[in-house]
Amino acid sequence: MSPIYPSNSFQATIIYVEKTLNADFNRYISTNYHAIAEKFEKLDIQFLYLPLLLQDIQYQKVLDYNRPYLKSNIDNNQINSVYAKLLKLTPETASDQAFAYIRNYYSGTEDIKYYQLIETLSFESQISECIVWLNKFISEKEERDHGVQFRQISGNQLDLNSKPLYKKIFDESELSLSEAPVAYDPDKYFNNEAFNLAQEVRDKIQQLRELGLIKIIDDIIEAELKVRNKLSSLFITNDYRIFLKDYEMKEVVMAPLPKAVYLLFLRHPEGILFKHLIDYRDELMSIYRNVTNFMDINRAIESINAITAPCSNSINENCSRIRSAFVNVIADKLAANYYITGFRGEPKKITLNRELVIFQ
């Protein structure tokens, strides 16, 4: 069976490298960049040309999602540093010009393979020859590694509901709701129920995963800028819209009810035990009234009662919606600082330093 890759993501990357300047090759790539990229894309391969890296739409999307704190700070100096470090990976026997092919695995990056370019041939014909070579190489690689490196990947196996800060602290058998006691304990199922993601968010994560060469490039840029996982301040407007101020004002969109829950936990940096949520019912109702102007009071009371009831799953459902809202705009490694997390039996909280929270 052929390997299955996430939709709209690339299984590999091709990048042009050269030890000495070839003005003709560079001129051709610059002029025909999109046409070349389309040729490789048919093989599910992303083409990158570092002088035009910041104009590559897919790269911009991946960078903006995974490391939004880098996007506005990258300039030609960082790109040149990336190129210098990539050239050091080029074998001594390599000719002056080559296409470097990097295969993306979910576990990392394969050794770089090189397709040598010969000046005497036309560049366009060499691209076609490179595609033939890649087809052959990929087919042989799949056949050789069948059942080892390549395997069918399902949505569940991708573990898009991973918990970066909180390991599993319960037996898997406890996840069966059919075996749960009559008195449902939302705290017990928090690390399962509250970390579910909406399908459209799961699809987005698949499309924007930082793999292979993209990760190498971003790691190099991050090292050059001496910044890693920089958190944005959280800006909340008078009408309770939520923005990640330092990530180009990305808005985190939530429905009124999960937003009210979020603002409640934001008010309490010490955290809240789920079994004590009933003590916060009036406060939550007050926040909910402020968040939404159009409210059916009876329906509002019913919703707040469900969230604060000791045996209701409503709190987990709303925590899940909160997580989805953040992971829809930034990668989970950053988002986990903003949504509600916590270990079983302990208060659930938002770990973000409250000095980063700004109310208008």
C-alpha positions as CSV (number, residue, x, y, z in Angstrom):
1,M,0.0,0.0,0.0
2,S,1.3,3.4,-0.9
3,P,2.0,5.9,1.9
4,I,-0.7,8.3,2.7
5,Y,0.3,11.9,3.6
6,P,-1.8,14.7,5.1
7,S,-3.8,16.6,2.5
8,N,-2.2,19.8,1.1
9,S,1.2,19.1,2.7
10,F,4.4,18.2,1.0
11,Q,6.2,14.9,1.4
12,A,9.5,16.4,0.5
13,T,11.4,19.6,-0.4
14,I,13.7,20.5,-3.3
15,I,16.0,23.5,-2.9
16,Y,18.5,25.0,-5.3
17,V,22.1,25.2,-3.9
18,E,25.3,26.4,-5.5
19,K,28.9,26.7,-4.4
20,T,29.7,29.3,-7.0
21,L,27.4,31.9,-8.5
22,N,25.7,30.9,-11.7
23,A,24.0,34.0,-12.9
24,D,22.1,32.3,-15.7
25,F,20.7,29.6,-13.4
26,N,19.6,32.2,-10.8
27,R,18.1,34.4,-13.5
28,Y,16.1,31.5,-14.9
29,I,14.8,30.4,-11.4
30,S,13.8,34.0,-10.5
31,T,11.9,34.4,-13.7
32,N,10.2,31.0,-13.7
33,Y,9.9,30.4,-10.0
34,H,6.2,29.6,-9.9
35,A,6.3,27.4,-13.1
36,I,9.2,25.4,-11.5
37,A,7.3,25.1,-8.2
38,E,4.2,23.8,-10.0
39,K,6.3,21.1,-11.8
40,F,7.6,19.7,-8.5
41,E,4.3,20.2,-6.7
42,K,2.8,17.5,-9.0
43,L,5.1,15.1,-7.2
44,D,4.0,16.5,-3.8
45,I,7.3,18.2,-3.5
46,Q,7.8,21.8,-2.4
47,F,10.3,23.9,-4.3
48,L,12.2,26.5,-2.4
49,Y,14.6,29.1,-3.7
50,L,16.1,31.0,-0.8
51,P,16.3,34.4,-2.4
52,L,12.6,34.2,-2.9
53,L,11.8,32.3,0.2
54,L,9.8,35.1,1.9
55,Q,7.6,35.3,-1.2
56,D,6.7,31.7,-1.0
57,I,3.0,31.6,0.1
58,Q,3.1,28.1,1.6
59,Y,6.2,28.9,3.6
60,Q,4.7,32.1,4.9
61,K,1.6,30.2,6.1
62,V,3.7,27.6,7.9
63,L,5.9,30.2,9.5
64,D,3.0,32.4,10.5
65,Y,1.3,29.5,12.2
66,N,4.2,27.8,13.9
67,R,6.5,30.8,14.7
68,P,4.5,34.0,14.3
69,Y,7.1,35.8,16.4
70,L,9.7,35.4,13.6
71,K,7.7,36.5,10.6
72,S,8.2,40.3,10.9
73,N,11.9,40.0,11.9
74,I,13.3,37.9,9.0
75,D,15.4,39.8,6.5
76,N,18.1,38.9,3.9
77,N,20.8,38.6,6.6
78,Q,18.9,35.6,8.2
79,I,18.3,34.1,4.7
80,N,22.0,34.4,3.9
81,S,22.8,32.6,7.2
82,V,20.4,29.8,6.4
83,Y,22.0,29.4,2.9
84,A,25.5,29.3,4.4
85,K,24.6,26.6,6.8
86,L,22.8,24.5,4.2
87,L,25.9,24.7,1.9
88,K,28.0,23.2,4.7
89,L,25.8,20.1,4.4
90,T,26.7,19.8,0.7
91,P,29.2,16.9,0.1
92,E,32.7,17.8,-1.1
93,T,32.1,15.8,-4.3
94,A,29.0,17.8,-5.2
95,S,29.3,20.0,-8.3
96,D,28.8,23.7,-8.1
97,Q,25.1,23.6,-8.8
98,A,22.5,21.1,-7.6
99,F,19.0,20.5,-6.4
100,A,19.0,19.3,-2.8
101,Y,16.2,16.9,-2.1
102,I,15.0,16.4,1.5
103,R,12.4,13.8,2.3
104,N,10.0,14.7,5.1
105,Y,9.2,12.0,7.6
106,Y,6.9,12.5,10.6
107,S,9.8,11.6,12.8
108,G,12.3,14.0,11.2
109,T,14.3,14.6,8.0
110,E,16.1,12.0,5.9
111,D,19.6,12.5,4.6
112,I,19.8,15.1,1.9
113,K,20.1,13.7,-1.7
114,Y,21.6,15.8,-4.5
115,Y,20.7,16.0,-8.2
116,Q,23.6,17.5,-10.0
117,L,23.0,20.3,-12.5
118,I,25.3,20.5,-15.6
119,E,25.8,24.0,-17.1
120,T,26.0,22.8,-20.6
121,L,22.4,21.5,-20.6
122,S,19.4,23.9,-20.6
123,F,18.0,24.5,-17.2
124,E,14.5,23.6,-18.2
125,S,15.5,20.2,-19.6
126,Q,17.4,19.5,-16.4
127,I,14.3,20.1,-14.3
128,S,12.4,17.5,-16.4
129,E,15.3,15.1,-16.0
130,C,15.3,15.8,-12.2
131,I,11.6,15.0,-12.0
132,V,12.3,11.6,-13.8
133,W,15.1,11.0,-11.4
134,L,12.9,11.8,-8.4
135,N,10.1,9.6,-9.6
136,K,12.6,6.7,-9.9
137,F,14.2,7.5,-6.5
138,I,10.9,7.8,-4.7
139,S,9.5,4.6,-6.2
140,E,12.6,2.7,-5.2
141,K,12.6,4.2,-1.7
142,E,9.0,3.3,-1.2
143,E,9.6,-0.3,-2.3
144,R,12.7,-0.6,-0.2
145,D,11.2,0.8,2.9
146,H,7.7,-0.6,2.5
147,G,6.3,-1.5,5.9
148,V,9.2,0.2,7.7
149,Q,9.7,3.9,7.1
150,F,6.4,4.3,5.2
151,R,3.1,3.4,6.8
152,Q,-0.5,4.5,6.4
153,I,-1.2,7.4,8.6
154,S,-4.7,7.9,9.9
155,G,-6.0,11.1,11.6
156,N,-5.9,9.4,15.0
157,Q,-2.3,8.1,14.5
158,L,-1.2,11.7,13.8
159,D,-2.1,12.4,17.4
160,L,-3.4,15.9,16.6
161,N,-5.0,15.9,20.0
162,S,-1.6,15.6,21.7
163,K,-1.1,17.3,25.1
164,P,2.3,19.0,25.0
165,L,2.4,20.0,28.7
166,Y,0.4,17.3,30.3
167,K,1.2,13.5,30.0
168,K,-1.6,11.0,30.4
169,I,-2.1,10.2,34.0
170,F,-5.0,7.7,33.8
171,D,-5.5,4.3,32.4
172,E,-6.8,4.1,28.8
173,S,-9.6,1.9,29.9
174,E,-11.0,4.9,31.9
175,L,-11.7,6.7,28.6
176,S,-14.7,4.5,27.8
177,L,-17.8,6.6,28.7
178,S,-19.9,3.5,28.7
179,E,-17.9,2.2,31.6
180,A,-18.0,5.5,33.5
181,P,-19.8,5.7,36.8
182,V,-23.3,7.1,36.8
183,A,-21.9,10.2,38.5
184,Y,-19.9,11.6,35.6
185,D,-16.6,13.2,36.7
186,P,-15.5,15.9,34.3
187,D,-12.1,16.2,36.0
188,K,-11.5,12.5,35.3
189,Y,-12.0,12.9,31.5
190,F,-10.5,16.4,31.1
191,N,-7.3,15.2,29.4
192,N,-9.5,13.4,26.8
193,E,-12.6,15.4,26.3
194,A,-11.2,18.9,26.7
195,F,-8.4,18.3,24.2
196,N,-10.6,17.3,21.3
197,L,-10.3,19.5,18.3
198,A,-12.8,20.5,15.7
199,Q,-12.3,18.7,12.4
200,E,-11.5,21.8,10.4
201,V,-8.8,22.7,13.0
202,R,-7.4,19.2,12.6
203,D,-7.3,19.6,8.9
204,K,-5.5,23.0,9.3
205,I,-2.8,21.5,11.5
206,Q,-2.2,18.8,8.9
207,Q,-1.7,21.4,6.2
208,L,0.6,23.6,8.3
209,R,2.9,21.1,10.1
210,E,6.5,22.3,10.2
211,L,8.4,19.4,8.6
212,G,11.8,18.6,7.1
213,L,13.7,21.5,5.5
214,I,11.1,24.1,6.6
215,K,11.9,23.2,10.2
216,I,15.6,23.3,9.6
217,I,15.3,26.7,8.0
218,D,13.2,28.1,10.8
219,D,15.5,26.6,13.5
220,I,18.5,28.4,11.9
221,I,16.6,31.7,11.7
222,E,15.5,31.3,15.3
223,A,19.0,30.7,16.4
224,E,20.3,33.7,14.4
225,L,17.6,36.0,16.0
226,K,18.2,34.4,19.4
227,V,14.5,34.0,20.1
228,R,12.5,30.9,20.8
229,N,8.8,30.3,21.5
230,K,8.3,34.0,22.3
231,L,4.8,34.5,23.8
232,S,2.5,37.3,22.7
233,S,0.6,39.5,25.0
234,L,-3.1,38.8,25.2
235,F,-5.2,41.9,24.4
236,I,-8.9,42.0,25.3
237,T,-11.0,44.9,24.0
238,N,-13.8,46.6,25.7
239,D,-16.3,44.5,23.8
240,Y,-14.4,41.3,24.8
241,R,-12.7,40.5,21.5
242,I,-9.4,38.6,22.1
243,F,-6.2,39.3,20.2
244,L,-2.7,38.0,20.3
245,K,-1.2,41.4,20.1
246,D,2.4,40.5,19.3
247,Y,1.5,38.0,16.6
248,E,0.3,40.7,14.2
249,M,-3.0,41.0,16.2
250,K,-4.3,37.6,15.4
251,E,-7.9,37.3,16.7
252,V,-8.9,34.3,18.7
253,V,-12.6,33.9,17.9
254,M,-14.9,32.1,20.4
255,A,-18.7,31.9,20.9
256,P,-20.0,33.8,24.0
257,L,-20.2,30.8,26.3
258,P,-16.7,29.4,25.9
259,K,-15.4,33.0,25.9
260,A,-17.1,33.6,29.3
261,V,-15.5,30.4,30.7
262,Y,-12.2,31.6,29.4
263,L,-12.5,35.0,31.0
264,L,-13.5,33.4,34.3
265,F,-10.3,31.3,34.3
266,L,-8.3,34.3,33.2
267,R,-9.5,36.1,36.3
268,H,-8.2,33.3,38.5
269,P,-4.5,32.6,37.9
270,E,-4.5,30.2,40.9
271,G,-6.8,27.9,38.9
272,I,-10.2,26.4,39.7
273,L,-11.1,22.8,40.7
274,F,-13.9,21.5,38.6
275,K,-15.8,20.3,41.6
276,H,-15.8,23.8,43.0
277,L,-17.1,25.4,39.8
278,I,-20.5,25.8,41.4
279,D,-19.0,28.4,43.7
280,Y,-18.2,30.5,40.6
281,R,-21.7,30.3,39.1
282,D,-22.7,33.9,39.8
283,E,-19.4,35.3,38.6
284,L,-19.6,33.3,35.4
285,M,-23.2,34.5,34.8
286,S,-22.0,38.1,35.3
287,I,-19.2,37.6,32.8
288,Y,-21.6,35.9,30.3
289,R,-24.1,38.8,30.6
290,N,-21.3,41.2,29.7
291,V,-19.9,39.1,26.8
292,T,-23.3,38.8,25.0
293,N,-25.8,41.6,24.5
294,F,-28.5,39.4,23.2
295,M,-29.3,36.7,25.8
296,D,-32.3,34.5,26.6
297,I,-32.0,34.6,30.4
298,N,-33.6,31.2,30.9
299,R,-31.3,29.6,28.3
300,A,-28.3,31.4,29.9
301,I,-29.1,30.1,33.3
302,E,-29.5,26.6,31.9
303,S,-26.0,26.9,30.2
304,I,-24.3,28.3,33.2
305,N,-25.9,25.6,35.5
306,A,-24.6,22.9,33.1
307,I,-21.1,24.2,33.1
308,T,-20.9,24.5,36.9
309,A,-22.7,21.2,37.7
310,P,-20.3,18.7,39.3
311,C,-21.3,15.8,37.1
312,S,-21.7,17.6,33.7
313,N,-19.4,17.3,30.7
314,S,-20.2,20.9,29.6
315,I,-17.1,22.3,31.1
316,N,-14.9,19.9,29.1
317,E,-16.8,20.7,25.9
318,N,-16.2,24.4,26.4
319,C,-12.5,23.9,27.3
320,S,-12.3,22.0,24.0
321,R,-13.8,24.9,22.1
322,I,-11.3,27.3,23.8
323,R,-8.4,25.1,22.8
324,S,-9.7,24.8,19.2
325,A,-10.0,28.6,19.0
326,F,-6.3,29.1,19.9
327,V,-4.9,26.2,17.9
328,N,-6.8,27.5,14.9
329,V,-4.4,30.5,14.8
330,I,-1.1,29.3,16.3
331,A,0.6,26.0,16.8
332,D,-0.1,24.0,19.9
333,K,3.3,24.4,21.4
334,L,2.5,28.1,21.8
335,A,-1.3,27.8,22.2
336,A,-0.9,25.6,25.3
337,N,0.2,28.7,27.2
338,Y,-3.1,30.4,26.6
339,Y,-5.8,27.7,26.9
340,I,-7.0,25.9,30.0
341,T,-4.8,23.0,31.1
342,G,-4.2,20.9,34.3
343,F,-3.6,17.6,35.8
344,R,-6.3,15.3,37.2
345,G,-7.3,16.2,40.7
346,E,-5.6,19.6,40.5
347,P,-7.0,23.1,39.7
348,K,-7.3,23.7,36.0
349,K,-5.7,27.0,35.0
350,I,-4.4,29.2,32.2
351,T,-0.6,29.2,32.7
352,L,0.0,32.5,30.8
353,N,1.8,35.1,33.0
354,R,-0.8,37.7,33.8
355,E,1.7,40.4,33.0
356,L,1.0,39.5,29.4
357,V,-2.7,40.1,29.7
358,I,-3.9,43.6,28.7
359,F,-7.5,44.8,29.1
360,Q,-8.4,47.8,27.0
